[in-house]
Amino acid sequence: MIKKEIVQNALNEFPEEFSIDELLDRLILLQKIQTGLEQSKNNHVISNEDAKVRMAKWLK
């Protein structure tokens, strides 16, 4: 979930006129950043070595 304060701050950064697509893109980005920070805080991360192994499988 994204906090109302984050949405309000994002809206305040936009010009007077903008497209809904621009707003949605920004909100999605902010939510993904927030999710990543929460995952990091809760130690739900993978090591660089694990990431390299996963990437090698994807790139085959």
N, C-alpha and C positions, 0 to 999 in steps of 0.2 A: 504494500500500500504506500501511496505517496501522501505526504503531509500537505494540508491546506496552505501552510505558510510557503512551502516550496512552489506551489502553483501560483500563489499570489505574487511571489517574487519574480517568477518567470513572466507573468503577465505584465508586471511593471517594467520589465526590460524591453518589451516589444513596442514598436511605434504605434501610433494611433490606429493605423490600418494594417492588417496582416491577414494571411489566409489561415483557415482552420488547420490545413495541412502543416503549416509552419509551427503552429502551436502544438499539435499532436506530436510532431517529430521532436520538439524540445522536451515535452513531458515524458515521452518514452525514453529519451536519452537520460533525463534526470532520474527516472525510476530505475533504470539499469545501473546507473552510478550508485544510487542509494542501496540497491540490492547487493552490488559488489562490495560496498563498504561494510554492510551488515554481515555478509559471508566472511569477509576478512576478519572482522571483529570476533566472530564466533569460531574462528579457525577452520572454516570450511573452504580450504584451499588445497591445491595440489602442488607438489614440488616441481621444480624446473625439469628434472629428469623424467617425471611422469608425463609432463606436458610434451616433452620431446618424443617420447614413445608414442603418445596419442597422435601427435602430428605426423609422425612417420607412417602410422597406419592410415591416416586420412589421405596422405599424399600418394599412396600406392595406386 
